[in-house]
Amino acid sequence: MSSIKIKKGDLVRVIAGKDKGKDGKVIAVNHKNNTVLVEGVNMITKHTKPSAANQQGGIIHQEGPLHVSNVMYLYKGQPARIQYQIKDGKKVRAAKVKDAQAVIID
C-alpha cells in the first residue's frame, strides 16, 4: 500500500474522468479510502432535509471525492510527480517536473 503524497491545500490537476483537465485546490484528503476532495471539481447534487444547520433544506451542490490516482500535483502550472528526499536529516517533499531536476516544495 502506497502513501498519499497529495496534501490538503495543494494545487492539483485532474488527469482522468469527466472533469479531466480542471485545476483546483485540495479541500480534504481521506487516507482510508485513498480519495481527495478538490475545490470546484466532480460536483454532485445532494437533496437534504431541513435541519438546524440548514433551515430551508433543498438541493445542495458540493464536491464529490476523486481517487488520488486521478489527480496530479501542479508545480508552477505544470503537472509534477511528488517524491521524498532527505535534507539535513528531515524528510521533505520534492516536485519533479518532466525533464527537470526535483525541486523541494515543503
C-alpha positions as CSV (number, residue, x, y, z in Angstrom):
1,M,0.0,0.0,0.0
2,S,1.5,3.4,-1.0
3,S,1.2,6.6,0.9
4,I,-0.8,9.5,-0.4
5,K,1.7,12.2,-1.5
6,I,-1.0,14.9,-2.0
7,K,-1.8,17.1,1.0
8,K,-4.6,19.5,1.9
9,G,-4.0,22.9,0.3
10,D,-2.1,21.5,-2.7
11,L,-3.0,22.7,-6.2
12,V,-3.8,19.7,-8.4
13,R,-5.0,18.9,-12.0
14,V,-7.5,16.2,-12.7
15,I,-5.9,13.7,-15.2
16,A,-8.8,11.2,-15.6
17,G,-12.6,11.2,-15.6
18,K,-15.3,13.6,-16.6
19,D,-13.5,16.7,-15.2
20,K,-10.2,15.9,-16.9
21,G,-8.0,19.0,-17.3
22,K,-9.6,21.0,-14.5
23,D,-7.4,22.5,-11.8
24,G,-8.3,23.1,-8.2
25,K,-7.2,23.2,-4.6
26,V,-7.4,20.1,-2.4
27,I,-10.0,20.7,0.4
28,A,-9.6,17.3,2.2
29,V,-7.7,14.0,2.0
30,N,-9.2,10.7,3.0
31,H,-6.3,8.3,3.7
32,K,-8.6,5.4,4.5
33,N,-10.3,5.4,1.0
34,N,-7.4,7.0,-0.9
35,T,-9.6,9.9,-2.1
36,V,-9.3,13.6,-2.2
37,L,-11.9,16.5,-2.4
38,V,-10.9,19.1,-5.0
39,E,-12.5,22.6,-5.0
40,G,-15.0,23.0,-7.9
41,V,-14.3,19.6,-9.4
42,N,-16.6,16.5,-9.5
43,M,-19.7,18.5,-8.4
44,I,-22.6,16.4,-7.2
45,T,-26.2,17.2,-6.3
46,K,-27.4,16.3,-2.9
47,H,-31.0,16.5,-1.6
48,T,-31.2,17.5,2.1
49,K,-33.9,17.6,4.7
50,P,-34.3,20.8,6.8
51,S,-32.1,20.7,9.9
52,A,-30.7,23.0,12.5
53,A,-27.7,23.8,10.3
54,N,-29.8,24.2,7.1
55,Q,-33.3,25.5,8.0
56,Q,-34.5,25.5,4.4
57,G,-33.3,22.1,3.2
58,G,-33.4,21.5,-0.5
59,I,-30.8,20.8,-3.2
60,I,-27.1,21.4,-2.4
61,H,-24.2,21.2,-4.9
62,Q,-21.0,20.0,-3.4
63,E,-17.7,18.4,-4.4
64,G,-17.5,14.6,-4.6
65,P,-14.5,12.5,-3.8
66,L,-11.9,11.6,-6.5
67,H,-9.4,8.8,-6.3
68,V,-5.9,10.1,-5.6
69,S,-4.6,8.4,-8.7
70,N,-6.8,10.7,-10.8
71,V,-5.1,13.9,-9.7
72,M,-1.6,15.2,-10.3
73,Y,0.3,17.9,-8.3
74,L,0.8,21.2,-10.1
75,Y,4.2,23.0,-9.7
76,K,4.2,26.5,-11.3
77,G,1.3,25.4,-13.5
78,Q,2.9,22.2,-14.7
79,P,2.0,18.7,-13.7
80,A,4.7,17.2,-11.5
81,R,5.4,13.9,-9.7
82,I,6.0,14.0,-6.0
83,Q,9.0,12.3,-4.4
84,Y,10.5,12.4,-1.0
85,Q,14.1,13.4,-0.2
86,I,16.2,13.5,2.9
87,K,17.6,17.0,3.6
88,D,19.5,17.8,6.8
89,G,18.1,14.7,8.4
90,K,14.5,15.6,7.6
91,K,12.1,14.0,5.1
92,V,10.9,16.6,2.6
93,R,8.6,16.6,-0.4
94,A,10.0,17.5,-3.8
95,A,8.3,18.1,-7.1
96,K,9.8,16.6,-10.3
97,V,8.6,18.2,-13.5
98,K,9.2,16.4,-16.8
99,D,12.9,16.6,-17.9
100,A,14.0,18.7,-14.9
101,Q,15.6,18.4,-11.5
102,A,13.4,17.8,-8.5
103,V,12.6,21.0,-6.5
104,I,11.8,20.9,-2.8
105,I,8.3,22.2,-2.1
106,D,7.9,21.6,1.7
